[in-house]
């Protein structure tokens, strides 16, 4: 094997290392992963032109043997997972909703069948369909 610029690797070159094999498995599976969201409504009302919702969202990643994510599996090796934490905020009536994105990495240990990213409390308050107070977090797991 050579590097992309044509130089030879220094060190062991006779076979793929365990890290090489895990890297390929991680990129192309199995195990595959899929995230599930569980929503719990805390408080919700609609009154005239006032619309309010407060709810918790629990994000969990599950691991599967098949690409259709039907047959649950456990990790043989630790797995790096990258996800985006997207925050939507608005603090005053009539202001635009601000969106920020942060990329996060986690290392899920070998043997895990799932990994919980956590629970976030979301609040959405609209007056006449215009944002009044928005504090919402969404997680997107990269495949």
Backbone bond lengths (Angstrom), bond angles and torsions (degrees), N, CA, C in turn:
res aa  C-N    CA-C-N  psi(-1)  N-CA   C-N-CA  omega(-1)  CA-C   N-CA-C  phi
1 X - - - 1.462 - - 1.525 109.26 -
2 X 1.316 114.52 149.33 1.461 119.88 176.26 1.522 108.44 -130.41
3 X 1.318 115.15 162.11 1.458 120.32 175.63 1.522 109.01 -75.67
4 X 1.318 117.74 170.68 1.466 121.09 -178.63 1.526 112.53 -64.33
5 X 1.344 116.70 -22.17 1.468 118.47 178.16 1.530 112.53 -95.10
6 X 1.365 117.73 11.76 1.451 121.89 172.37 1.515 116.41 93.04
7 X 1.334 118.86 -1.79 1.458 120.76 179.85 1.529 110.49 -85.88
8 X 1.338 115.29 155.50 1.455 120.92 178.30 1.523 110.33 -83.25
9 X 1.344 115.56 148.39 1.461 121.05 173.97 1.521 109.29 -69.91
10 X 1.300 116.67 145.78 1.462 121.32 173.44 1.520 107.08 -97.55
11 X 1.316 117.70 132.25 1.465 121.58 179.36 1.515 110.31 111.66
12 X 1.300 116.03 -159.32 1.466 124.08 -175.98 1.516 110.39 -63.88
13 X 1.357 116.17 125.65 1.453 120.46 179.86 1.524 112.09 -132.91
14 X 1.334 117.98 10.86 1.457 120.84 -174.44 1.530 112.87 -81.19
15 X 1.321 118.04 -26.50 1.466 121.14 -177.10 1.527 109.46 -155.72
16 X 1.317 116.14 166.84 1.467 120.90 177.70 1.525 109.69 -72.53
17 X 1.314 116.55 138.40 1.462 120.78 177.46 1.527 109.40 -77.39
18 X 1.328 116.33 168.81 1.466 120.89 176.84 1.533 109.86 -60.07
19 X 1.334 116.76 -36.87 1.466 120.59 177.68 1.519 112.42 -66.15
20 X 1.342 116.53 -38.41 1.468 120.66 176.48 1.528 110.14 -61.16
21 X 1.334 115.49 -48.10 1.471 120.98 -179.06 1.522 110.18 -61.37
22 X 1.329 117.72 -44.86 1.465 120.74 -179.86 1.521 111.12 -65.31
23 X 1.339 116.75 -36.69 1.466 119.44 177.80 1.514 112.23 -61.45
24 X 1.334 117.13 -43.30 1.458 121.32 178.10 1.531 110.25 -66.92
25 X 1.340 117.05 -43.26 1.468 120.05 178.15 1.526 110.88 -62.11
26 X 1.327 115.85 -40.52 1.463 119.92 -179.35 1.518 111.51 -63.90
27 X 1.334 115.95 -37.41 1.461 119.98 -178.30 1.521 112.47 -76.28
28 X 1.332 116.74 -34.42 1.462 119.57 -172.26 1.520 114.61 -119.24
29 X 1.361 117.67 -0.58 1.454 122.27 176.99 1.501 112.68 66.01
30 X 1.323 120.41 179.44 1.453 124.35 -13.51 1.517 111.34 -76.81
31 X 1.310 121.62 168.75 1.450 123.07 1.44 1.528 111.87 -79.41
32 X 1.306 114.33 149.81 1.454 123.04 176.04 1.527 108.13 -93.27
33 X 1.314 116.95 163.84 1.464 118.31 177.73 1.525 110.90 -133.72
34 X 1.316 113.59 154.61 1.456 121.89 179.27 1.517 107.10 -147.88
35 X 1.309 117.45 141.93 1.454 120.06 -179.88 1.530 110.63 -101.01
36 X 1.319 115.07 150.07 1.468 121.28 176.80 1.521 108.47 -128.13
37 X 1.315 115.16 143.20 1.458 121.74 178.30 1.522 108.72 -112.85
38 X 1.332 115.65 134.05 1.460 121.10 173.23 1.520 106.97 -115.14
39 X 1.320 116.87 120.19 1.464 122.45 -176.55 1.521 109.44 -104.40
40 X 1.332 115.45 130.30 1.460 122.38 175.56 1.526 107.79 -121.11
41 X 1.325 116.99 117.29 1.465 121.36 -179.91 1.528 108.67 -78.08
42 X 1.327 116.37 128.05 1.463 122.83 179.68 1.523 109.97 -96.05
43 X 1.330 116.20 -48.02 1.459 121.65 -177.88 1.524 107.90 -154.71
44 X 1.319 115.04 136.55 1.460 118.82 -177.55 1.524 108.73 -153.65
45 X 1.331 115.98 134.17 1.467 118.68 173.64 1.523 110.53 -156.40
46 X 1.309 113.64 153.22 1.458 122.63 172.28 1.515 105.73 -129.31
47 X 1.329 115.90 123.85 1.461 120.82 -178.99 1.526 107.90 -139.44
48 X 1.314 115.99 106.64 1.459 120.12 -178.24 1.512 110.51 61.25
49 X 1.327 116.69 -114.37 1.459 122.01 -178.91 1.525 112.15 -100.50
50 X 1.337 116.41 8.60 1.459 123.12 -176.81 1.533 109.52 -103.72
51 X 1.320 117.31 124.61 1.465 122.37 -177.24 1.532 108.20 -128.99
52 X 1.344 116.86 118.72 1.468 121.55 -175.72 1.519 110.09 -130.08
53 X 1.332 115.67 137.99 1.462 121.00 177.24 1.524 109.16 -145.72
54 X 1.334 115.22 130.77 1.460 122.05 175.29 1.523 106.83 -129.67
55 X 1.334 116.21 125.31 1.463 118.99 -174.74 1.532 110.54 -152.83
56 X 1.334 115.39 153.20 1.459 122.27 174.75 1.525 109.12 -99.27
57 X 1.328 116.21 141.74 1.466 121.25 174.37 1.527 107.24 -124.21
58 X 1.332 115.29 122.98 1.458 122.07 177.37 1.526 108.08 -102.41
59 X 1.340 116.65 123.89 1.466 122.24 -177.28 1.533 109.46 -107.82
60 X 1.338 116.69 123.06 1.459 122.15 178.40 1.526 109.63 -131.18
61 X 1.334 116.10 136.66 1.457 122.58 175.85 1.528 107.36 -99.41
62 X 1.338 116.96 131.76 1.464 122.46 177.26 1.524 108.86 -115.85
63 X 1.330 116.14 150.73 1.467 122.18 -178.47 1.518 110.12 -110.77
64 X 1.366 115.30 142.22 1.462 122.06 -173.59 1.530 110.57 -136.05
65 X 1.338 116.13 153.79 1.468 122.06 175.99 1.523 112.46 -80.03
66 X 1.337 117.48 -25.99 1.465 120.96 -174.00 1.521 111.16 -114.16
67 X 1.309 115.94 153.90 1.463 121.91 -176.64 1.533 112.44 -66.26
68 X 1.339 117.66 -22.58 1.462 121.55 178.46 1.521 112.41 -82.77
69 X 1.334 116.84 -1.01 1.469 123.61 176.86 1.527 112.14 57.21
70 X 1.339 115.26 55.58 1.463 121.53 177.78 1.527 110.45 -112.58
71 X 1.342 117.01 -47.22 1.463 121.98 -175.04 1.533 110.07 -92.34
72 X 1.355 116.60 109.65 1.464 121.96 -176.86 1.526 110.68 -63.93
73 X 1.336 116.23 150.77 1.451 122.84 -176.01 1.522 109.40 -144.05
74 X 1.318 115.82 169.22 1.461 121.25 171.47 1.526 108.11 -119.55
75 X 1.314 115.93 157.66 1.460 120.97 -178.69 1.523 110.77 -79.22
76 X 1.323 116.65 132.22 1.459 121.40 175.47 1.534 109.00 -82.14
77 X 1.332 116.19 -37.07 1.462 122.60 178.64 1.524 108.30 -121.32
78 X 1.335 117.55 158.60 1.470 118.69 173.18 1.529 110.06 -58.19
79 X 1.320 117.09 150.20 1.467 121.25 -176.46 1.528 109.53 -129.16
80 X 1.331 115.70 128.77 1.465 120.68 172.08 1.516 108.86 -81.69
81 X 1.316 116.39 131.00 1.465 122.41 177.38 1.530 107.49 -124.24
82 X 1.321 115.75 132.62 1.462 121.21 175.08 1.519 108.44 -110.39
83 X 1.328 116.16 134.77 1.456 120.35 175.97 1.517 109.72 -139.52
84 X 1.316 114.60 160.34 1.465 121.74 178.76 1.517 108.44 -106.22
85 X 1.318 115.82 129.32 1.463 121.28 171.49 1.526 106.39 -99.59
86 X 1.320 116.20 111.40 1.467 121.57 -177.78 1.517 108.57 -107.18
87 X 1.337 116.04 123.14 1.466 121.68 -179.11 1.520 110.32 -111.22
88 X 1.326 115.65 132.08 1.459 123.38 175.54 1.526 106.39 -114.15
89 X 1.335 116.70 123.80 1.463 119.84 -179.01 1.525 110.92 -136.64
90 X 1.310 114.18 147.82 1.469 123.30 173.20 1.520 105.70 -155.05
91 X 1.321 117.81 129.04 1.462 121.18 -173.97 1.522 114.70 -111.08
92 X 1.339 117.26 -3.26 1.458 118.64 -175.74 1.523 109.98 -151.58
93 X 1.297 116.05 143.04 1.458 122.44 -179.77 1.525 110.71 -54.43
94 X 1.334 115.03 130.73 1.456 120.72 176.28 1.513 114.60 90.41
95 X 1.351 117.55 -14.76 1.467 119.55 178.14 1.527 110.16 -73.97
96 X 1.324 115.94 156.38 1.457 120.93 174.25 1.526 109.71 -69.50
97 X 1.322 115.62 155.21 1.458 120.67 174.12 1.526 107.80 -82.56
98 X 1.336 116.34 123.49 1.464 122.00 178.08 1.524 109.09 -87.64
99 X 1.332 115.74 137.88 1.462 121.20 179.38 1.519 108.61 -122.83
100 X 1.343 115.89 128.52 1.464 120.79 174.63 1.525 108.76 -127.98
101 X 1.322 115.99 147.14 1.465 121.37 -179.42 1.524 109.56 -126.80
102 X 1.328 115.08 134.39 1.453 121.77 176.66 1.517 108.30 -126.85
103 X 1.332 116.72 128.22 1.466 120.91 175.99 1.519 107.87 -85.94
104 X 1.336 115.85 132.90 1.461 121.39 -179.62 1.531 109.15 -127.99
105 X 1.321 115.36 146.93 1.464 121.95 177.03 1.520 108.82 -121.53
106 X 1.321 115.54 140.30 1.458 121.38 174.19 1.521 108.55 -131.30
107 X 1.310 116.63 153.74 1.451 122.03 174.97 1.522 106.86 -112.78
108 X 1.328 115.70 111.29 1.461 121.31 179.95 1.529 107.21 -87.50
109 X 1.333 118.14 128.21 1.466 120.11 -175.00 1.526 112.79 -71.57
110 X 1.333 115.16 155.49 1.466 121.36 174.82 1.526 108.87 -58.01
111 X 1.331 116.64 145.51 1.459 122.01 179.66 1.515 113.97 92.84
112 X 1.336 117.50 -14.39 1.468 120.70 -178.30 1.529 110.49 -71.81
113 X 1.329 116.53 138.78 1.459 121.83 172.87 1.525 110.73 -100.61
114 X 1.337 115.26 -16.38 1.464 120.96 178.20 1.525 108.25 -157.49
115 X 1.324 115.04 166.98 1.458 120.86 176.86 1.523 107.94 -145.34
116 X 1.323 116.97 126.22 1.454 121.74 -179.01 1.519 109.95 -92.28
117 X 1.344 116.22 120.75 1.466 121.00 177.83 1.517 111.74 -77.38
118 X 1.328 117.26 -19.53 1.452 121.42 178.76 1.521 112.11 122.27
119 X 1.311 113.35 176.84 1.461 121.55 179.59 1.521 108.60 -115.11
120 X 1.325 116.48 134.41 1.464 121.12 177.40 1.522 109.35 -118.68
121 X 1.321 115.74 142.95 1.468 122.32 175.46 1.516 108.13 -95.04
122 X 1.330 116.81 122.80 1.458 122.68 -178.90 1.518 109.72 -112.15
123 X 1.323 115.85 141.73 1.464 122.57 177.43 1.529 107.89 -130.94
124 X 1.329 115.37 130.48 1.463 120.94 176.13 1.524 107.61 -133.44
125 X 1.335 116.57 120.68 1.460 122.10 179.95 1.526 108.47 -131.00
126 X 1.319 115.17 117.43 1.461 121.95 179.99 1.520 109.71 -118.47
127 X 1.316 115.97 141.20 1.468 122.39 172.57 1.524 106.26 -120.95
128 X 1.321 116.74 123.02 1.462 121.96 -176.51 1.540 110.47 51.27
129 X 1.310 116.65 43.49 1.463 125.04 179.00 1.529 113.94 65.34
130 X 1.329 117.90 6.60 1.460 122.08 176.27 1.530 109.29 -100.63
131 X 1.323 117.71 140.17 1.465 118.94 -179.20 1.524 111.92 -64.47
132 X 1.308 116.12 135.96 1.460 122.51 174.09 1.525 108.11 -109.49
133 X 1.325 117.05 -60.00 1.457 121.98 174.48 1.528 107.50 -132.96
134 X 1.318 116.14 123.75 1.461 121.41 176.43 1.522 107.08 -128.73
135 X 1.306 116.27 127.75 1.460 122.76 172.72 1.519 106.41 -144.36
136 X 1.334 115.89 91.04 1.454 121.61 -173.30 1.519 109.83 -131.05
137 X 1.337 115.97 137.23 1.454 122.07 177.66 1.530 108.29 -123.15
138 X 1.330 115.49 133.60 1.459 122.21 179.08 1.528 107.35 -126.25
139 X 1.333 116.84 136.21 1.462 121.66 175.23 1.511 109.60 -105.87
140 X 1.338 116.83 131.80 1.467 123.12 174.34 1.522 107.66 -119.41
141 X 1.318 116.22 116.18 1.461 121.02 179.20 1.521 108.19 -86.84
142 X 1.324 117.02 128.13 1.462 121.58 -179.46 1.525 109.42 -79.51
143 X 1.295 115.93 137.50 1.476 121.65 -178.96 1.503 109.80 -92.72
